[in-house]
Amino acid sequence: MNIRKIFVFYRLPIAAVLIALGFLIGFKVTWWIAWIPFLASALMITAYFLLGPMTLIQGYVESGDMDSVEKLLKMVKYPNLLYKPIRSTYYMLQANISTMGEDLDKAEAQLRKSLETGMPEKEYEGGAYLQLAAIAQKKGNMKEAYEHLKHSIKLGLPDKDHEAMAYLQLSGIAAQRRDFRNCKVYFAKAKACKPTNPQVVDQIKEMTKYMARIPG
């Protein structure tokens, strides 16, 4: 375990030691120096409640180690005390884990909490609505999914792959409604995004075969 992890995992015990050190210095040496460990302990306690272990999570997310992400999230005892942008990320990650576990109701509730807290950037907000759309589709609520998809595009999405995915889903819903005109419009917009994600590219290839068969 590296030094950074030790300071993150053991903030409260370290703060307690620093407080004891402060009193020791105050009584044995001088109170003019004792304020230094007292201040350090206050910073440790503040970080425990405002940041939690969230500063360690990014590396695990980027490496796809969701088991470690889940373990770190469980260490957060008071999520409502987290600093707002960090709290939003906390609920977003919780929603991702719930979605992976097919707990759609819990995932939806967590995504809404993340949105209520406030996203740091509009692209993240758009991504949250894209996830809400996927959940609504799995639940069979196509009207709600359609609305969320349109809203996600309006807010903006992190990259062209996500944008293409949103347009593809809109095209699929339009096809189910037999709204072939909009089905083609949305599909053309998906292709115009020029996605590079292999899954999205494969979906476009499959959708191209379907487009050749629809009337108009």
C-alpha positions as CSV (number, residue, x, y, z in Angstrom):
1,M,0.0,0.0,0.0
2,N,1.5,3.3,-1.0
3,I,1.7,6.5,1.1
4,R,-1.3,8.1,-0.7
5,K,-3.6,5.2,0.0
6,I,-2.5,5.1,3.7
7,F,-3.4,8.8,4.1
8,V,-6.8,8.3,2.4
9,F,-7.8,5.0,4.2
10,Y,-6.6,6.1,7.6
11,R,-7.5,9.8,7.8
12,L,-9.4,9.6,11.1
13,P,-6.8,7.5,13.0
14,I,-4.1,9.8,11.7
15,A,-6.1,12.9,12.8
16,A,-6.5,11.3,16.3
17,V,-2.7,10.9,16.5
18,L,-2.1,14.4,15.3
19,I,-4.5,15.8,18.0
20,A,-2.7,13.8,20.6
21,L,0.6,15.1,19.3
22,G,-0.7,18.7,19.4
23,F,-1.6,18.3,23.1
24,L,1.7,16.7,23.8
25,I,3.6,19.6,22.2
26,G,1.3,22.1,23.8
27,F,1.9,20.8,27.3
28,K,5.5,19.8,27.0
29,V,6.9,22.5,24.6
30,T,4.7,25.4,23.6
31,W,1.2,26.1,22.3
32,W,2.7,28.3,19.7
33,I,3.8,25.2,17.8
34,A,0.9,22.9,18.8
35,W,-1.5,24.6,16.3
36,I,0.4,22.9,13.4
37,P,-0.7,19.2,14.2
38,F,-4.1,20.6,15.2
39,L,-4.5,22.2,11.8
40,A,-3.3,19.1,10.0
41,S,-5.8,16.9,11.9
42,A,-8.6,19.4,11.0
43,L,-7.7,19.0,7.3
44,M,-7.6,15.2,7.6
45,I,-11.1,15.2,9.2
46,T,-12.5,17.6,6.6
47,A,-11.0,15.5,3.7
48,Y,-12.6,12.4,5.2
49,F,-16.1,13.8,5.0
50,L,-15.8,16.0,1.9
51,L,-13.7,13.8,-0.3
52,G,-13.9,10.3,1.1
53,P,-11.8,7.8,-0.9
54,M,-13.0,9.3,-4.2
55,T,-9.6,10.7,-5.1
56,L,-8.4,7.1,-5.6
57,I,-11.2,6.0,-7.8
58,Q,-10.3,7.4,-11.2
59,G,-7.4,5.0,-11.8
60,Y,-9.6,2.0,-11.1
61,V,-12.3,3.3,-13.4
62,E,-9.8,3.9,-16.3
63,S,-8.4,0.3,-15.8
64,G,-12.0,-1.1,-15.7
65,D,-11.4,-2.6,-12.2
66,M,-15.1,-2.1,-11.0
67,D,-14.6,-4.5,-8.1
68,S,-12.1,-2.0,-6.6
69,V,-14.4,0.9,-7.4
70,E,-17.3,-0.8,-5.6
71,K,-15.1,-1.4,-2.5
72,L,-14.1,2.2,-2.4
73,L,-17.6,3.4,-2.8
74,K,-18.7,1.2,0.1
75,M,-16.2,3.1,2.3
76,V,-18.2,6.3,1.9
77,K,-20.3,6.4,5.1
78,Y,-21.9,9.8,4.6
79,P,-22.4,10.5,0.9
80,N,-24.6,13.6,1.6
81,L,-21.5,15.3,3.1
82,L,-19.3,14.8,0.1
83,Y,-18.3,17.9,-1.9
84,K,-21.1,18.4,-4.5
85,P,-19.1,17.5,-7.7
86,I,-17.7,14.5,-5.9
87,R,-21.1,13.5,-4.6
88,S,-22.5,13.6,-8.2
89,T,-19.7,11.3,-9.4
90,Y,-20.3,9.0,-6.4
91,Y,-24.0,8.5,-7.4
92,M,-23.1,8.2,-11.1
93,L,-20.6,5.4,-10.3
94,Q,-23.2,3.7,-8.0
95,A,-25.7,3.8,-10.8
96,N,-23.2,2.2,-13.2
97,I,-22.6,-0.7,-10.7
98,S,-26.4,-1.1,-10.1
99,T,-26.9,-1.2,-13.9
100,M,-24.3,-3.9,-14.3
101,G,-26.2,-5.9,-11.6
102,E,-29.5,-5.3,-13.5
103,D,-30.9,-3.4,-10.5
104,L,-32.6,-0.9,-12.8
105,D,-34.8,0.8,-10.2
106,K,-31.8,1.5,-7.9
107,A,-29.7,2.6,-10.9
108,E,-32.4,5.1,-12.0
109,A,-32.7,6.5,-8.5
110,Q,-29.0,7.0,-8.2
111,L,-28.7,8.7,-11.6
112,R,-31.5,11.1,-10.5
113,K,-29.6,11.8,-7.3
114,S,-26.5,12.5,-9.4
115,L,-28.5,14.9,-11.6
116,E,-30.1,16.6,-8.6
117,T,-26.7,17.2,-7.0
118,G,-25.5,18.9,-10.2
119,M,-23.0,17.7,-12.8
120,P,-19.6,19.5,-13.2
121,E,-20.1,19.7,-17.0
122,K,-23.1,19.5,-19.4
123,E,-21.6,16.5,-21.2
124,Y,-21.8,14.5,-18.0
125,E,-25.4,15.5,-17.6
126,G,-26.1,14.4,-21.2
127,G,-24.4,11.1,-20.4
128,A,-26.6,10.6,-17.4
129,Y,-29.7,11.1,-19.5
130,L,-28.4,8.7,-22.1
131,Q,-28.1,6.1,-19.2
132,L,-31.6,6.9,-18.1
133,A,-32.8,6.3,-21.6
134,A,-31.1,2.9,-21.7
135,I,-32.8,2.0,-18.4
136,A,-36.2,3.2,-19.7
137,Q,-35.7,1.0,-22.8
138,K,-34.9,-2.1,-20.7
139,K,-38.1,-1.4,-18.7
140,G,-40.1,-1.1,-21.9
141,N,-40.9,2.6,-21.5
142,M,-40.1,3.8,-25.0
143,K,-41.8,7.2,-24.6
144,E,-39.6,8.1,-21.7
145,A,-36.5,6.6,-23.4
146,Y,-37.2,8.8,-26.5
147,E,-37.5,11.9,-24.4
148,H,-34.3,11.2,-22.4
149,L,-32.4,10.5,-25.7
150,K,-33.4,13.8,-27.2
151,H,-32.6,15.6,-24.0
152,S,-29.1,14.0,-23.8
153,I,-28.3,15.2,-27.4
154,K,-29.6,18.7,-26.6
155,L,-27.3,18.9,-23.5
156,G,-24.3,17.4,-25.3
157,L,-22.5,14.1,-25.0
158,P,-18.8,13.3,-24.1
159,D,-17.9,12.2,-27.6
160,K,-19.1,11.2,-31.1
161,D,-19.4,7.6,-30.1
162,H,-22.0,8.4,-27.4
163,E,-23.8,10.8,-29.8
164,A,-24.0,8.1,-32.5
165,M,-25.3,5.7,-29.9
166,A,-28.1,8.1,-28.9
167,Y,-29.1,8.7,-32.6
168,L,-29.1,5.0,-33.2
169,Q,-31.4,4.4,-30.3
170,L,-33.7,7.2,-31.5
171,S,-33.7,5.6,-35.0
172,G,-34.6,2.2,-33.5
173,I,-37.5,3.7,-31.4
174,A,-38.8,5.6,-34.5
175,A,-38.6,2.3,-36.5
176,Q,-40.8,0.6,-33.8
177,R,-43.3,3.4,-34.1
178,R,-43.2,2.9,-37.9
179,D,-42.0,6.5,-38.2
180,F,-39.8,5.6,-41.1
181,R,-39.0,9.2,-42.0
182,N,-37.5,10.0,-38.6
183,C,-35.9,6.6,-38.5
184,K,-33.9,7.4,-41.6
185,V,-33.1,11.0,-40.3
186,Y,-31.7,9.8,-37.0
187,F,-29.8,7.0,-38.7
188,A,-28.1,9.4,-41.1
189,K,-27.1,11.6,-38.1
190,A,-25.7,8.5,-36.4
191,K,-23.5,7.8,-39.4
192,A,-22.5,11.4,-39.7
193,C,-20.9,11.2,-36.2
194,K,-18.4,8.8,-37.7
195,P,-18.0,6.7,-34.6
196,T,-14.9,4.6,-33.9
197,N,-16.2,2.4,-31.1
198,P,-16.4,-1.2,-32.6
199,Q,-19.8,-2.0,-31.0
200,V,-21.4,1.2,-32.3
201,V,-19.8,0.6,-35.8
202,D,-21.3,-2.9,-35.8
203,Q,-24.7,-1.6,-34.8
204,I,-24.6,0.8,-37.8
205,K,-23.7,-2.0,-40.1
206,E,-26.6,-4.1,-38.9
207,M,-28.9,-1.0,-39.1
208,T,-27.8,-0.4,-42.6
209,K,-29.2,-3.8,-43.7
210,Y,-32.5,-2.9,-42.1
211,M,-32.6,0.6,-43.7
212,A,-32.4,-1.0,-47.2
213,R,-35.7,-2.9,-46.5
214,I,-37.8,-0.1,-45.1
215,P,-40.2,1.8,-47.4
216,G,-39.7,5.3,-48.7
